[in-house]
Amino acid sequence: MGLNETAGGIKRVCPLVLAGGQSSRMGQDKALLKLPCGQTMLERAKQLLDALQAPPGIELLPTLISGARPGGIPDRYPAAGPLGGLQAVAAHLQEQAAVCDALLVVPVDMPLLQPGQLKTLCSAGQCVEQAVCFDSHFLPCWLPLNPRCRNYLDAAARGDSIPSVRALFGYLGCVQLPAPAGHWHLNANRPEEFAQIAALATRS
């Protein structure tokens, strides 16, 4: 079997916290900002993925974290944005000879995400060969880790293709599910956005 061929119809999926951004709009490392529960946003995102119960037909691999901090997978190309992080993780898995059919990608700055939303992405993703997201929210997402995807990530990280998630999904095709209700999609790029999210987390 090749790297992306699994037996018995089981899809092996790697949960990934995308946490390699420079946090320039926040003014400090947003991954390390503490939520009202006492966890950092990075700890919250990793806990969410570590505790996720996969739908039938999916085997979850250990959670990975992108970025240069200890325990993370650093980008191999500077200033390549989110696709640089995805490319580095895809290359890491390939070098480890890890059988992985897809990534379940969660951004570090979206701490109101819930397990049900991620299970929905998994359930839809195992039935298609495309990316899966909610409506026009490109993250979180299910990303098939096939040769077509790997080739685009490599090209985008090198600067030979458009380095955006929108462009990647346009190339691969994307199933855009109806967006669930609620504040799950709020992300913290700026101090005022983090304050809003922290207030909502306190009330939930």
C-alpha positions, 0 to 999 in steps of 0.5 A: 500500500502507498502512504495514502492507502489504508486497509478496510476502508478506514481513513487515518486522519491527523488532527492539526492545530495550525499555530505558526502565524506571527500574531502581528495584529495581536502584538504578542503570541496569540497562541499563548493568551490565556482564556478564562478557564486558565488554558492558553488558546493553544492548550484549548485547541490541542485538548479539543483535538486530543479528546475528539471521538472519531466517527466510525470509519476514521482513526485519529492519529496523534495531534500535531501542532504547526509552528516553531515553538517547542513540540511544533513542526516549523515551517520550511519556507518563511512567510508562506502563511497557513499553507506553509504550515500545512506543507511542513506538516505534510512533509513531516508525515511523509518523512515519517512514513505515516499513513495519513489520508487527511488532515483535520485542521483547527486554527489556534485562534478559534477557541469556541469550536466544539467537538460536534462541528469537527465530527461533522467535518469528519463525517462529510470528509470520509465520503469525498475526495475534496476539502470540507469546510462550513460555508465561507469559513475555510477553517476549520477544515477537512483536507485530503492529503492526496498527491494533488494536495501535496503538490499544491502545498509544495508549490505554494510554499515555494511561491509558485502557486497562490498561497491561500486556503481559498486558492487551495480549495479552489484547486482541490474542490471544496464541499461547503457545509451549512454553517452551524449556528453560534459563535464557534467561528469567531477568531482572535486576530486582534486584542478586541477580538480576543476580549470578545471571545473571552467574554463569550467563553465566560458566559458559556 
